[in-house]
Amino acid sequence: MRQPGDGEKRLQGSLVRIECDAKGITFVVKVDDRLIKLHTDRFDNVQIVAFTTEVNGEISCGPRKPENAIVIAMFPTATRVPGLMAP
């Protein structure tokens, strides 16, 4: 994996579900003992890379069964990621 860039945060957790509606896409991720919601307007704004052959095909909205272990690299904002503050 690449190193995080300036101002970028990296989290490791489990992808619980992907919520999709008219306002966009929200990735619900379990990190330690809390759920974090990461929002984007559309899938085109997200780069998804699989580092295992166990995951293939398209990613879709809804609960993940089983949950997927993930690493997230993001530029957090105080209004979008509770508990994390931009530097």
PASEBA-1860 file (N, C-alpha, C; in nm, 3 decimals):
! residues 87
1> MRQPGDGE> 0.084/-0.119/0.000/0.000/0.000/0.000/0.088/0.124/0.000 ~ 0.034/0.228/-0.057/0.108/0.354/-0.060/0.095/0.424/0.076 ~ 0.189/0.513/0.103/0.186/0.592/0.225/0.082/0.704/0.210 ~ 0.014/0.743/0.320/-0.082/0.853/0.312/-0.012/0.984/0.274 ~ -0.079/1.066/0.194/-0.027/1.195/0.153/-0.050/1.300/0.261 ~ -0.006/1.422/0.237/-0.024/1.533/0.330/-0.171/1.556/0.359 ~ -0.208/1.556/0.486/-0.346/1.580/0.527/-0.437/1.460/0.513 ~ -0.387/1.351/0.461/-0.468/1.230/0.439/-0.463/1.143/0.565
9> KRLQGSLV> -0.575/1.083/0.599/-0.584/0.992/0.713/-0.606/0.851/0.662 ~ -0.555/0.754/0.736/-0.577/0.614/0.699/-0.640/0.543/0.818 ~ -0.748/0.470/0.790/-0.818/0.391/0.891/-0.825/0.246/0.846 ~ -0.830/0.158/0.941/-0.848/0.016/0.912/-0.971/-0.030/0.988 ~ -1.059/-0.103/0.920/-1.181/-0.149/0.984/-1.253/-0.251/0.898 ~ -1.383/-0.259/0.919/-1.468/-0.352/0.844/-1.581/-0.275/0.777 ~ -1.600/-0.300/0.648/-1.711/-0.238/0.576/-1.838/-0.314/0.613 ~ -1.929/-0.246/0.682/-2.052/-0.306/0.732/-2.161/-0.303/0.626
17> RIECDAKG> -2.178/-0.184/0.564/-2.281/-0.169/0.461/-2.252/-0.045/0.378 ~ -2.317/-0.039/0.263/-2.312/0.078/0.176/-2.455/0.126/0.158 ~ -2.481/0.249/0.202/-2.615/0.307/0.191/-2.620/0.398/0.069 ~ -2.718/0.379/-0.016/-2.731/0.459/-0.138/-2.869/0.522/-0.142 ~ -2.872/0.652/-0.172/-2.999/0.722/-0.191/-2.976/0.841/-0.283 ~ -3.075/0.925/-0.297/-3.066/1.039/-0.388/-2.957/1.138/-0.348 ~ -2.916/1.138/-0.220/-2.814/1.231/-0.172/-2.672/1.178/-0.193 ~ -2.658/1.051/-0.232/-2.526/0.995/-0.257/-2.505/0.859/-0.194
25> ITFVVKVD> -2.380/0.829/-0.166/-2.340/0.699/-0.114/-2.271/0.718/0.019 ~ -2.309/0.638/0.118/-2.247/0.642/0.250/-2.191/0.504/0.281 ~ -2.060/0.501/0.307/-1.993/0.378/0.347/-1.994/0.373/0.499 ~ -2.054/0.268/0.556/-2.059/0.253/0.701/-1.949/0.155/0.740 ~ -1.853/0.204/0.818/-1.733/0.129/0.851/-1.722/0.114/1.001 ~ -1.696/-0.008/1.047/-1.672/-0.033/1.190/-1.522/-0.021/1.214 ~ -1.483/0.075/1.299/-1.344/0.095/1.339/-1.339/0.080/1.490 ~ -1.268/-0.021/1.535/-1.265/-0.055/1.679/-1.407/-0.077/1.728
33> DRLIKLHT> -1.455/0.006/1.822/-1.588/-0.015/1.879/-1.691/0.089/1.833 ~ -1.662/0.157/1.721/-1.757/0.258/1.674/-1.783/0.245/1.524 ~ -1.897/0.300/1.481/-1.931/0.304/1.340/-1.903/0.444/1.287 ~ -1.837/0.450/1.174/-1.806/0.575/1.108/-1.875/0.575/0.973 ~ -1.936/0.688/0.937/-2.003/0.701/0.808/-1.921/0.794/0.719 ~ -1.886/0.745/0.601/-1.809/0.821/0.504/-1.897/0.843/0.381 ~ -1.917/0.968/0.345/-2.013/1.002/0.239/-1.942/1.055/0.114 ~ -1.997/1.020/0.000/-1.956/1.076/-0.128/-2.080/1.094/-0.214
41> DRFDNVQI> -2.071/1.184/-0.311/-2.186/1.210/-0.397/-2.213/1.094/-0.494 ~ -2.105/1.027/-0.538/-2.122/0.917/-0.634/-1.999/0.827/-0.632 ~ -2.016/0.706/-0.683/-1.908/0.607/-0.684/-1.787/0.655/-0.763 ~ -1.809/0.742/-0.864/-1.698/0.792/-0.945/-1.596/0.870/-0.862 ~ -1.636/0.919/-0.745/-1.546/0.996/-0.658/-1.462/0.908/-0.566 ~ -1.478/0.778/-0.576/-1.409/0.685/-0.487/-1.323/0.591/-0.570 ~ -1.201/0.571/-0.526/-1.114/0.473/-0.591/-1.113/0.349/-0.503 ~ -1.155/0.236/-0.558/-1.161/0.110/-0.484/-1.059/0.015/-0.544
49> VAFTTEVN> -0.972/-0.037/-0.456/-0.867/-0.130/-0.498/-0.876/-0.253/-0.410 ~ -0.879/-0.371/-0.470/-0.880/-0.497/-0.395/-0.739/-0.554/-0.392 ~ -0.697/-0.594/-0.273/-0.565/-0.654/-0.256/-0.574/-0.804/-0.231 ~ -0.686/-0.862/-0.268/-0.708/-1.005/-0.249/-0.791/-1.059/-0.365 ~ -0.774/-1.183/-0.395/-0.854/-1.245/-0.501/-0.990/-1.291/-0.448 ~ -1.012/-1.280/-0.316/-1.140/-1.320/-0.257/-1.251/-1.222/-0.291 ~ -1.215/-1.101/-0.330/-1.314/-0.999/-0.365/-1.304/-0.976/-0.515 ~ -1.418/-0.992/-0.583/-1.418/-0.968/-0.727/-1.557/-0.921/-0.769
57> GEISCGPR> -1.568/-0.874/-0.890/-1.697/-0.829/-0.940/-1.726/-0.686/-0.900 ~ -1.852/-0.649/-0.902/-1.894/-0.513/-0.872/-1.930/-0.500/-0.724 ~ -1.908/-0.380/-0.674/-1.951/-0.350/-0.537/-2.089/-0.287/-0.547 ~ -2.178/-0.322/-0.456/-2.316/-0.273/-0.466/-2.363/-0.222/-0.330 ~ -2.476/-0.154/-0.332/-2.535/-0.099/-0.211/-2.596/-0.210/-0.127 ~ -2.601/-0.186/0.004/-2.663/-0.281/0.096/-2.563/-0.334/0.198 ~ -2.611/-0.426/0.282/-2.523/-0.483/0.384/-2.416/-0.572/0.322 ~ -2.300/-0.580/0.384/-2.191/-0.665/0.337/-2.197/-0.794/0.416
65> KPENAIVI> -2.219/-0.903/0.350/-2.227/-1.036/0.412/-2.131/-1.129/0.341 ~ -2.018/-1.161/0.397/-1.968/-1.112/0.525/-1.913/-0.971/0.511 ~ -1.890/-0.906/0.626/-1.827/-0.774/0.625/-1.687/-0.787/0.566 ~ -1.643/-0.683/0.496/-1.512/-0.685/0.432/-1.411/-0.607/0.516 ~ -1.293/-0.667/0.538/-1.183/-0.595/0.602/-1.132/-0.493/0.501 ~ -1.118/-0.366/0.544/-1.076/-0.261/0.451/-0.976/-0.167/0.516 ~ -0.903/-0.098/0.430/-0.817/0.013/0.468/-0.866/0.133/0.388 ~ -0.890/0.245/0.457/-0.944/0.364/0.394/-0.838/0.474/0.399
73> AMFPTATR> -0.812/0.536/0.287/-0.729/0.656/0.282/-0.822/0.769/0.241 ~ -0.828/0.876/0.323/-0.925/0.982/0.297/-0.872/1.115/0.344 ~ -0.938/1.222/0.298/-0.915/1.356/0.346/-1.037/1.391/0.431 ~ -1.029/1.376/0.563/-1.146/1.397/0.649/-1.181/1.544/0.664 ~ -1.311/1.567/0.689/-1.358/1.699/0.727/-1.439/1.683/0.854 ~ -1.439/1.782/0.937/-1.506/1.773/1.066/-1.656/1.749/1.050 ~ -1.717/1.795/0.940/-1.861/1.780/0.922/-1.899/1.644/0.867 ~ -1.802/1.570/0.812/-1.836/1.443/0.748/-1.793/1.321/0.828
81> VPGLMAP> -1.687/1.334/0.910/-1.635/1.218/0.982/-1.635/1.250/1.133 ~ -1.738/1.206/1.206/-1.744/1.234/1.348/-1.620/1.181/1.420 ~ -1.565/1.265/1.506/-1.450/1.221/1.586/-1.316/1.247/1.520 ~ -1.314/1.282/1.394/-1.188/1.311/1.325/-1.189/1.457/1.282 ~ -1.075/1.520/1.297/-1.063/1.660/1.257/-0.956/1.673/1.152 ~ -0.978/1.757/1.056/-0.876/1.784/0.956/-0.761/1.859/1.023 ~ -0.636/1.833/0.982/-0.523/1.900/1.047/-0.525/2.050/1.023
END
